[in-house]
Amino acid sequence: MVRKTRKDQPAPPDAEPPPPKDEPAPPKAADGALDIPGQVVVVFQGGGALGAYQAGVYQALHDAQVEPDWVIGTSIGAINGAIIAGNPRDERLARLTEFWDRVAYRHASTSWLPNLDGWLRNVGIVTQGIPAFFTPRIEPWFGLHARVGLEQAAFYSTEPLRETLTALVDFDYLNRREMRLTVGTVNVCSGRMRYFTNRDAPMDVGHVMASAAFPPGFPSVRIDGETYWDGGIYSNTPLEAVLDDRPRNSSVIFAVQLWPGSGPEPESIWQAMSRQRDIQYSSRAESHLERQRQIHRLRHVIRELGQHIPEDARDDPAVQELLGWGCGTTMQVLELDAPRFEGDDLNKDIDFSASGIQRRWAAGREDTMRALQRAPWLEEPDPMEGISIHRMGPATR
C-alpha cells in the first residue's frame, strides 16, 4: 500500500515527516510556476538502488510545479525516466513511489549488528533477487561456458521488471510525446552507443529493458534484430544526448550524478574496489562537459563571425551551410551530486533496503529544493560561452 504525507501527494517508502511549512520557497513567476528559460531537461545516470535519489529530485521539481520537457536516462535512470514521461502529470509521483515501494527489499533487521545486517541483506538480494525487479536464473548452474544464447546468458531474469514496467508505464501516453524520453543503450555486437527517443519513433517496454540490461547480471534485449545492453557500460552520463541534439534549444539541464567523480584516497582493497567503481560509472562527466563547452563556444564564435560577413555574401548557399554550424543557444547545467552516506561501500548500488531508498530519496529532494531556491539560471551567461556549469554539491549530512 502506498502511504501518503498529504491528501494529494504520495510519500516515498518509509518517508520522514515533511519539512517545516515556513521553508523558503524558490522564486516563482506570476502564475505560480518557476520562471525557467528554455526547455527543462533532466539527465539520470545508472546506479541501481542509488536511483532513489533521482526520485527525490523529481519530487522536488514536481512540488515546485516544474515538469521536465525531456528526460534522458540510462539503466535505473531510464526506468525512472520512463515512469515520469509515461504517465500524466498527476500520476507521475504516485507511479514513481509505487515502483520504489515494490523494489524495496524488506528483511528482518539485526540493528544490534549493523554490519551483519547489511551483509545479510546483500546476500539475500544476490541469491534471491527482488521479486518485482529480477530473479535468479537456473541456466548459470550448468556452468559459465554453457551455450545458452545471448538473451539467456545472464545470472538473473528481468521478466519481473517487464511486468512492473508494463503496470506502471502507460506506453500509449508516452508515445503521444507529451514529454520527451531518451534512453541510452549500447549495441552488443558493434559496441556503439545508441539512444532511443520517443520523438523519433514509438517506444515500448523493450527499449527501457534494454537500457537496464546490465551484463552479466541481466540479459540483453533484442530490438529490430539487434541486441542491446545497458548504455552505462559505455557512457553512464548521457549528457551528450541533449548537448548534441538537433535542432538545438536553449536548456536548463538538471544533471543528476549518482557516482562521485572525486573521493578520498582508499586505505584497503575493499575501499579501492569501491573507489574504482565510482570512477568507472561517473563516466568522466567533467571531461565530457568540458569538451562540449569547447564545441559550444566554437558555435557561438561562428555565429559572431557571421555578423561580420557582408549581407550579400551571407546569402551564398555555401556560406549559409557553414554558418549553420553556429548557434546562440545557452545550456545551463545544474550538477546535482548524490551524497555519500555512512556505510556506503562496493555494494551500495544493491542497497534496496526501505531505509536506504528513503534516505537517498530524501537527499535528492532536499538537494534539488536548494538548487531551485538558488535559481542559478537567473545569472547572466557569458555571451561567448554556450554552456554554464553550476555545481550544486550535496548538503552536509
Number of C-alpha atoms within 10 A of each C-alpha: 7 14 16 15 13 9 6 9 15 20 23 29 25 16 18 12 8 10 8 7 7 6 8 10 12 16 16 16 9 8 7 10 14 18 16 18 13 16 15 18 22 26 28 32 31 33 24 18 22 26 30 29 30 30 28 28 26 25 29 22 18 16 13 18 14 17 21 21 17 22 27 29 33 32 30 26 34 31 25 28 29 32 27 28 29 27 23 15 15 11 15 22 24 22 22 28 22 21 23 23 22 18 21 23 23 13 12 8 13 12 10 8 9 12 12 13 16 19 12 16 20 20 12 15 20 17 11 14 20 21 18 21 20 22 21 20 18 11 16 16 9 10 8 12 8 11 11 13 9 13 14 17 22 24 21 24 21 26 15 15 23 17 13 18 25 14 11 20 24 19 21 13 14 24 21 13 19 17 22 22 29 28 32 33 35 24 20 17 9 10 14 12 19 15 18 18 21 20 16 11 9 15 20 18 17 15 24 30 29 28 31 33 27 22 15 12 17 25 26 28 25 18 11 5 7 12 19 31 28 32 31 29 20 19 23 28 30 27 24 14 18 20 20 12 9 8 6 14 16 18 23 23 25 23 22 25 27 29 25 19 18 10 10 7 9 13 8 9 9 12 16 15 13 17 21 13 18 18 15 17 23 22 23 14 21 13 10 14 18 13 12 18 19 14 17 25 20 18 22 22 19 18 19 17 12 18 11 9 11 9 10 7 11 17 10 10 10 11 13 13 11 13 18 13 14 19 21 20 18 23 25 24 24 24 21 23 23 24 22 17 12 7 11 13 17 16 14 19 16 17 21 25 19 20 16 20 28 24 20 24 27 22 24 28 22 19 22 26 23 18 22 21 14 13 17 20 21 11 9 8 15 10 14 16 20 24 26 20 17 15 14 17 15 19 13 6 8
